[in-house]
Amino acid sequence: MIPILAPLFEGEDLRPFGERLQCAPVAPAGAVRVADLLAPDALMDVMRRSARFRRSDGRDLRPIASAWSLEYLAALLPPVIAAATVLEQVFPIGAEETWVVLDDDGNPGSFHILHTGAPMPGAATTIRYAPLLWQHLAPLFETIAPLTRLAPKILWGNAAREFDVVFEQALALTGLPAIAEDWARLVRDPVWPPRHCGGTEPTLQQGFDNPLHGRQREVRMFHDDHYDTVKLHRQCCLYHLLPGEDYCGACPLAPAHRETETETEAPGS
């Protein structure tokens, strides 16, 4: 684990999340630079390996790519978010500067950077998260989408889902106002200011739609003699299209959620 992350990932439950990002001057043997993984042939090989792992014939790669992206995001985001929000440390996490170790099934095991970047105390959310969003996730999603015919909004919806998971747990553990502020800025603001690409100055691009933002419904479901409020995902991740799988409990397309009589739009959506 990167030493500055150790205090944030203490204990058996949290330590594995922090350990999935490593730092050393040389990438480990077998690791693939993310920028090289974005070559269509390389990424297609990963998708086919993942399809075999999920017992799919590979004819429809959309659910394969979506499930793979969720695994990728779950491994990448916790340590990067912890650094960017809690420590205000911006790791060099762009696709050109990050390596990933994939297992035999194409699943991401860990990530690797060559140095720890720079502290940016007081920097805006859009600056601290620029390397992750625009230099890593954007090119990754822009490659996956046409290769697998998976809609970009599903990939960004998967990212937003993982941001929610990490920020919700971090806020529960620490109560730090900065966590709530970054969470709101990243996934709840519908429009972003001029796009930052890693430096302190914005490009000439004007404000644009935030791809992490999306309408998020809440439904009331009757369960065990009482009603529970369920916040649905922004996008269906197509998990139900995988062999032997079904809709998840928060899928906006699940028949039970489409037929429910009582639903509202979640606050901040």
C-alpha positions as CSV (number, residue, x, y, z in Angstrom):
1,M,0.0,0.0,0.0
2,I,1.1,3.6,-0.6
3,P,2.3,4.8,2.8
4,I,0.2,8.0,2.8
5,L,-2.9,5.9,2.3
6,A,-2.2,3.5,5.2
7,P,-4.0,5.5,7.9
8,L,-7.2,5.6,5.7
9,F,-7.3,1.9,5.1
10,E,-6.7,0.3,8.5
11,G,-8.1,-3.0,9.5
12,E,-8.9,-6.3,7.7
13,D,-12.0,-4.9,6.0
14,L,-10.4,-1.7,4.5
15,R,-6.8,-2.7,3.9
16,P,-7.5,-4.7,0.7
17,F,-9.0,-1.7,-1.0
18,G,-6.0,0.5,-0.3
19,E,-3.6,-2.2,-1.4
20,R,-5.0,-2.3,-4.9
21,L,-3.0,0.8,-5.8
22,Q,0.8,0.4,-5.6
23,C,3.6,2.8,-6.2
24,A,7.3,2.1,-7.2
25,P,9.7,3.5,-9.8
26,V,9.2,0.4,-11.9
27,A,6.0,-1.3,-12.9
28,P,5.7,-4.9,-11.8
29,A,6.3,-7.7,-14.3
30,G,3.2,-8.6,-16.3
31,A,1.5,-5.2,-15.7
32,V,0.0,-3.5,-18.7
33,R,0.0,0.3,-19.1
34,V,-3.6,1.4,-19.4
35,A,-2.8,3.4,-22.5
36,D,-1.6,0.2,-24.2
37,L,-4.6,-1.7,-23.0
38,L,-6.7,0.8,-25.0
39,A,-5.4,-0.6,-28.2
40,P,-8.5,-2.3,-29.7
41,D,-6.9,-5.7,-30.1
42,A,-5.6,-5.7,-26.6
43,L,-8.9,-4.7,-25.1
44,M,-10.9,-7.1,-27.2
45,D,-8.6,-9.9,-25.9
46,V,-9.5,-8.9,-22.4
47,M,-13.3,-8.8,-23.2
48,R,-13.1,-12.3,-24.7
49,R,-11.3,-13.6,-21.6
50,S,-13.9,-12.0,-19.4
51,A,-16.7,-13.5,-21.5
52,R,-15.3,-17.0,-21.0
53,F,-15.0,-16.3,-17.3
54,R,-18.7,-15.3,-17.2
55,R,-19.8,-18.4,-19.2
56,S,-20.8,-16.2,-22.2
57,D,-20.5,-17.1,-25.9
58,G,-19.3,-13.5,-26.4
59,R,-21.8,-12.6,-29.1
60,D,-23.1,-9.8,-27.0
61,L,-20.2,-8.0,-25.4
62,R,-22.3,-5.2,-23.8
63,P,-23.0,-7.0,-20.5
64,I,-19.5,-8.4,-20.4
65,A,-18.0,-4.9,-20.8
66,S,-20.3,-3.4,-18.2
67,A,-19.5,-6.1,-15.6
68,W,-15.8,-5.8,-16.4
69,S,-16.0,-2.0,-15.9
70,L,-17.6,-2.4,-12.5
71,E,-14.8,-4.7,-11.4
72,Y,-12.2,-2.2,-12.8
73,L,-13.8,0.8,-11.1
74,A,-14.2,-1.0,-7.8
75,A,-10.5,-1.7,-7.7
76,L,-9.4,1.7,-9.0
77,L,-11.6,4.3,-7.3
78,P,-11.2,3.8,-3.5
79,P,-7.5,4.7,-3.1
80,V,-7.7,7.4,-5.8
81,I,-10.8,9.0,-4.1
82,A,-9.3,8.8,-0.7
83,A,-6.2,10.6,-1.8
84,A,-7.9,13.2,-3.9
85,T,-10.6,14.1,-1.4
86,V,-9.3,13.3,2.1
87,L,-5.6,14.0,1.5
88,E,-5.9,16.5,-1.4
89,Q,-3.2,14.5,-3.0
90,V,-3.5,14.1,-6.8
91,F,-2.0,10.8,-8.0
92,P,-0.7,10.6,-11.6
93,I,-3.5,8.3,-12.6
94,G,-3.9,9.1,-16.3
95,A,-3.9,6.2,-18.7
96,E,-0.4,7.1,-19.9
97,E,0.9,6.9,-16.3
98,T,-1.0,4.0,-14.8
99,W,-0.4,0.2,-15.1
100,V,-2.9,-2.5,-14.4
101,V,-2.3,-6.2,-13.4
102,L,-4.9,-8.5,-15.0
103,D,-5.5,-12.1,-14.0
104,D,-6.0,-14.9,-16.4
105,D,-9.7,-14.1,-16.8
106,G,-9.0,-10.4,-17.6
107,N,-10.1,-9.1,-14.3
108,P,-8.2,-6.2,-12.8
109,G,-6.3,-7.1,-9.7
110,S,-4.2,-4.1,-8.9
111,F,-3.0,-0.8,-10.3
112,H,0.5,0.7,-10.3
113,I,1.9,4.3,-10.5
114,L,5.5,5.3,-10.7
115,H,5.3,8.2,-8.2
116,T,2.7,9.8,-5.9
117,G,2.0,13.0,-7.8
118,A,1.6,16.3,-6.0
119,P,-0.4,17.7,-3.1
120,M,-3.1,20.2,-4.2
121,P,-4.6,21.7,-1.0
122,G,-7.5,23.9,-1.7
123,A,-7.7,23.0,-5.4
124,A,-11.2,22.7,-6.9
125,T,-12.8,19.3,-7.2
126,T,-12.6,19.5,-11.0
127,I,-8.9,20.0,-10.8
128,R,-8.1,17.3,-8.3
129,Y,-10.2,14.8,-10.2
130,A,-9.2,15.8,-13.8
131,P,-6.5,13.0,-14.2
132,L,-8.9,10.3,-13.1
133,L,-11.9,11.5,-15.1
134,W,-10.5,13.0,-18.3
135,Q,-7.1,11.2,-18.6
136,H,-8.1,7.7,-17.5
137,L,-11.9,7.0,-17.4
138,A,-12.8,9.1,-20.5
139,P,-10.3,7.4,-22.9
140,L,-11.1,4.0,-21.4
141,F,-14.9,4.5,-21.9
142,E,-14.3,6.0,-25.3
143,T,-12.5,2.8,-26.4
144,I,-14.9,0.3,-24.7
145,A,-18.1,1.8,-26.1
146,P,-17.6,1.4,-29.9
147,L,-15.7,-1.9,-29.4
148,T,-18.4,-3.6,-27.5
149,R,-21.5,-1.5,-28.5
150,L,-22.0,-0.6,-24.9
151,A,-23.6,2.9,-24.5
152,P,-21.3,5.4,-22.9
153,K,-24.0,6.5,-20.5
154,I,-23.9,3.0,-18.9
155,L,-20.2,3.2,-18.4
156,W,-20.5,6.6,-16.8
157,G,-23.5,5.4,-14.8
158,N,-21.3,2.5,-13.5
159,A,-18.7,5.0,-12.5
160,A,-21.2,7.1,-10.7
161,R,-22.5,4.0,-8.9
162,E,-19.0,3.2,-7.6
163,F,-18.4,6.9,-6.7
164,D,-21.6,6.7,-4.6
165,V,-20.4,3.5,-2.8
166,V,-17.0,4.9,-1.9
167,F,-18.2,8.4,-0.9
168,E,-21.0,7.0,1.2
169,Q,-18.7,4.7,3.1
170,A,-16.1,7.4,3.5
171,L,-18.6,9.9,4.8
172,A,-20.0,7.3,7.3
173,L,-16.5,6.6,8.6
174,T,-15.2,10.1,8.9
175,G,-18.0,12.7,8.6
176,L,-15.6,15.0,6.8
177,P,-17.4,17.9,5.0
178,A,-14.9,17.7,2.1
179,I,-16.3,14.2,1.3
180,A,-19.8,15.4,1.0
181,E,-18.7,18.4,-1.0
182,D,-16.7,16.4,-3.6
183,W,-19.5,13.8,-3.8
184,A,-22.1,16.4,-4.6
185,R,-19.8,18.1,-7.1
186,L,-18.9,15.0,-8.9
187,V,-22.2,13.2,-9.3
188,R,-25.0,15.6,-8.5
189,D,-24.1,18.8,-10.4
190,P,-25.7,18.4,-13.9
191,V,-23.3,20.9,-15.6
192,W,-19.5,21.2,-15.1
193,P,-17.4,24.4,-15.6
194,P,-14.8,24.5,-18.4
195,R,-13.1,21.1,-18.6
196,H,-9.8,20.7,-16.8
197,C,-7.2,18.4,-18.2
198,G,-4.8,18.0,-15.3
199,G,-3.3,21.5,-15.0
200,T,-4.4,24.5,-13.1
201,E,-5.8,26.3,-16.2
202,P,-9.1,25.2,-17.9
203,T,-9.2,24.6,-21.6
204,L,-11.2,26.8,-23.9
205,Q,-14.1,24.3,-23.7
206,Q,-17.2,25.9,-22.2
207,G,-19.3,24.3,-19.4
208,F,-20.6,20.9,-20.4
209,D,-23.0,18.2,-19.2
210,N,-21.6,16.2,-16.4
211,P,-21.5,12.5,-17.6
212,L,-21.6,11.3,-14.0
213,H,-24.9,13.0,-13.3
214,G,-28.1,11.1,-14.0
215,R,-31.7,10.9,-12.8
216,Q,-32.0,8.6,-9.9
217,R,-35.4,7.4,-8.8
218,E,-36.5,6.1,-5.4
219,V,-39.3,3.5,-5.2
220,R,-41.3,2.2,-2.2
221,M,-41.4,-1.6,-2.0
222,F,-43.4,-3.7,0.4
223,H,-41.2,-6.2,2.2
224,D,-41.6,-8.1,5.4
225,D,-44.9,-6.3,6.4
226,H,-43.5,-2.8,5.8
227,Y,-42.4,-0.5,3.1
228,D,-38.8,0.2,2.3
229,T,-37.5,3.1,0.2
230,V,-35.1,1.8,-2.5
231,K,-32.8,4.2,-4.4
232,L,-32.4,2.9,-7.9
233,H,-29.2,3.0,-10.0
234,R,-29.0,5.8,-12.6
235,Q,-28.5,3.3,-15.4
236,C,-29.2,-0.5,-15.8
237,C,-25.8,-2.2,-16.0
238,L,-27.2,-5.1,-18.2
239,Y,-26.2,-7.6,-15.5
240,H,-29.4,-9.5,-16.2
241,L,-28.1,-10.3,-19.7
242,L,-25.3,-12.4,-18.4
243,P,-25.8,-16.2,-18.3
244,G,-27.7,-17.3,-15.2
245,E,-28.1,-13.8,-13.8
246,D,-31.1,-11.6,-13.2
247,Y,-31.9,-7.9,-12.5
248,C,-30.1,-6.6,-9.4
249,G,-32.1,-5.2,-6.5
250,A,-31.7,-1.6,-7.5
251,C,-32.1,-1.9,-11.3
252,P,-34.3,0.8,-12.8
253,L,-35.5,-1.6,-15.5
254,A,-36.5,-4.4,-13.2
255,P,-40.2,-5.3,-13.8
256,A,-41.0,-4.8,-10.1
257,H,-39.6,-1.3,-10.2
258,R,-41.3,-0.4,-13.5
259,E,-44.6,-1.5,-12.1
260,T,-44.5,0.1,-8.7
261,E,-47.2,2.6,-8.1
262,T,-45.2,4.9,-5.8
263,E,-41.9,6.4,-7.0
264,T,-40.1,9.7,-6.6
265,E,-36.9,11.3,-7.9
266,A,-34.1,11.1,-5.4
267,P,-33.0,14.4,-3.9
268,G,-30.1,16.0,-5.7
269,S,-30.8,14.1,-8.9
